[in-house]
Amino acid sequence: MWLINSHLVKKVVLKAEILQKGHRIWLCIAIISGYVNQPDRP
């Protein structure tokens, strides 16, 4: 149980670090996808 828990914690920490580092990248992707999806709206 402890091994699984620590593994999950490590995964969460890694994801958090990736999100913090890639926040601007994801923001750009969201903005680009927003611009791409806009013309599809009536």
C-alpha positions in Angstrom: 0.0 0.0 0.0 2.7 2.5 0.9 4.6 1.7 -2.3 1.5 2.4 -4.3 0.7 5.6 -2.4 4.3 7.0 -2.8 4.2 6.1 -6.5 0.9 8.0 -6.9 2.3 11.0 -4.9 5.4 11.0 -7.2 3.1 11.0 -10.3 1.0 13.8 -8.9 4.2 15.9 -8.1 5.6 15.3 -11.5 2.3 16.3 -13.1 2.2 19.4 -11.0 5.8 20.4 -12.0 5.0 19.7 -15.7 1.8 21.8 -15.4 3.7 24.7 -13.8 6.5 24.6 -16.4 4.1 24.1 -19.4 1.5 26.5 -18.2 2.3 29.1 -20.8 2.4 26.4 -23.5 -1.0 25.1 -22.5 -2.3 28.7 -22.4 -1.1 29.2 -26.0 -2.7 25.9 -27.1 -6.0 27.0 -25.4 -5.8 30.4 -27.2 -4.9 28.8 -30.6 -7.7 26.2 -30.2 -10.1 29.0 -29.3 -9.2 30.9 -32.4 -9.5 27.7 -34.5 -12.9 26.9 -33.0 -14.3 30.4 -33.4 -15.0 30.3 -37.2 -17.0 27.0 -36.6 -19.5 28.9 -34.5 -22.5 30.4 -36.4 
